[in-house]
Amino acid sequence: MLDPDPRILLPGRVATKRHDRDASILLGAIEAVAAASLALRGDGSRLIPLGNRVEAMRQTGEAMSGRFKETSLGGLVVNLPEC
């Protein structure tokens, strides 16, 4: 779909240029393929339960200062309000 506006507005966030968003999607896809490739090479002996992974991410998020999170209270929204 062609968008005449090169900026995409994210509600409560910042405006991002389309090429930035497209590059981000591409990098995400590359990371997903790399992760799948690594996972498929394993023999299954090093499985980590989903609950343990979610808990580790929760703890990391709680320990991280709000200044470093991309929310309406931190990140680009605060540092580049003209976006």
Residue pairs with C-beta under 8 A, 6 or more apart in sequence:
3 18
6 17
6 18
6 19
7 15
7 16
7 17
7 18
8 15
8 16
8 17
8 18
8 21
9 15
10 16
12 72
13 70
13 72
13 76
13 77
14 76
14 77
14 80
14 83
15 83
16 83
61 69
65 74
66 73
66 74
67 74
67 78
68 74
68 75
69 75
70 76
70 77
71 77
76 83
77 83
